[in-house]
Amino acid sequence: MARSPAASARLEAAAAAKQVHSDLDLPRRVTEGAGLIDVFEAIGELGIPLVFKPLTSALGLCLPSPLRGIMVTTKRGLHIQRFTAAHELGHVVLEHRGSIDREILERGPLAPAGGRDLQEVAADAFAAEFVLPRWLYRHHIRAQGWTVARHLRNPDIVYQLSLRMGASYESTCWGLLSHQILPRGEVDELLKTRIANLKSRLGGNFRPGSSWSDVWRLTAKDNGARLVGNPDDLLRIELEESSGSGHQWQVDALRRAGYAILSDESAFSRDPLHYGAPALRTLIARPPENGTGAVRLRESQPWAPDEQSDPSFALGLSLQGPEAGGLSRADRRRLGLTS
């Protein structure tokens, strides 16, 4: 049976997104780096002008050839900015006419065409494939030791997956469906979850500073990670601690780096209880105001000098939130306008 025009447009768009991934060597760079696709950096590397403006009547726009440029609003959160920029990049790569986009569907290939302009259908499909490719799901699932059967039906896990990929919870769920990782019924169940409830469970008595900020649950598997998010995000750090031998995670490094330690608790597993087993140290911390930099914790005996062999846990932070205006942060770095 012949494909519909919408299906053909989506397939062409997805293939174009994969080609850009290949041209920019993104699978290797992303999986060896921060773990999410820097849409703004990719646009700059392709030589396409990108600016951020306080648009009130549109999320973004694409200038037609030969001008070829992208504008994205500063009035929305980082996830929306990223997806909007990818949508506009799709217009450029697919050589569409100019476009002013007031509404962009993050379901990509799953959104019903419903008489929509095929140019917009294709740009949505390009954005979905560009930001949330199957290889990126596979990378994070493997890195965290998650499985479909035990973990990806859990909304708490999918929420953490979305943070690591730099996407909204909803679009991450739709990606699980479009890549045939989960069936429709299970994705529908995930989508019933209120994100505020997930944040509340993770933060306990503490809340992130704004409605669009998040709560990261970090474990030893995140050692060396770079977090990209919002300045009001909370970090929940859970690390095993060999307290039986007097070892402790030295959290003063967090305080010296400007973190506010909101909660610091240790607990032993009691199911079953093993004497001498490690404790689970759980910290809830608010990052410093600038949201950037790196921090390293060491697990050591407080009375002993630090040893090179001491276990350590390191994080890099880029919690700067939405792009504020003008050139993207990636373009400013590339042009040497910021450190």
C-alpha positions, 0 to 999 in steps of 0.5 A: 500500500502506498504511503500517505503524503504525511508518512512520506514527509515524516520518513524524509524528515527523520532521514534528514535528521539522521544525516545531520547526526552523522555529518556532525559525528553526534552519536560519538560526541554526545555519548562521550560527552554530556549525553544530550544533543546541543541543538544550538551548538549544532545549528552554529556548526552548520553555519546557520544564524540563530538568535533569541528574541522575546517573541510573544506571538510565536515560539520561533521562526525560520527565514527563507532561503537565501537569508536562511536564519532561525529565531527562537523565543526567550519567553519559554523554558529550555526544553521548549527552546531546544525543541523549537530550535530543532523544528526550525532547523528542520525547516532549513535542512529540508529547504522549506519556505519561511515559517512562523511557528506559533504551536509545535507538537513534541509528539513528532512522528506520532502527532496526527497530520489532521490536514496540517501543512506537510511542511510543519508535519515534516519539521516536527518529525525532524525535531523529534528524531534530532533531539530524541534519537533511538541511539540516545535512549539506548545510551542512557538506558545502558549507562544507568543499567535500566531495563524495559521490564523493570524500569521504563514503565516507572514514571520516576525513571522516565522523568530522570531519563528525560532530564538526561536527554534534555527533553520534556517528560511528555516528549520522552514518553512519545519517543519511547512509543515512536521508537517501539521501546514501549507499546501505546497502552503503557505510554498512555499510562506514563502520560497520566503522571503529574510531574509535580508529584514526581518532583515532590517525591524526590525532593521530600520537604524541599521544592525546586525554585520554579515550576519549570525547574527539576529534581535530579536523582543522581547515583554512582552511575552518574559519576562524571556526568554534566548536568544541563538544566535550570538554576533552580533545580535541586540535586538529590545525590544517593551514594553508598558509604562504607560507614562501618570502616569509618569512611564518609563522603566529605560534603564540605566540598559542596558547601565550599562550591556554594551549594546549600545542603538542605538534607543529609541522611544515612540509612541502612538496608533492612531487607535483609539487614546485613551488619557491616553493609554500606549505608546509603547517604542521601543529600539534597542540595541546591546548586549555587546561583550561577549554576555552573562549574564542577564539584568532586566529593571524596569518600574517606576517613575524616581523620586520615589524609586524602588518598588518590585511591579514595572513591570519588564522585564528580559532577559538572554543572551547566544549570543556566536555564533558558537562553536569555537573548541574542546569540546562544551560549554555544555561539558566544563560546565559539566566538570567544565572547564568554569564558 
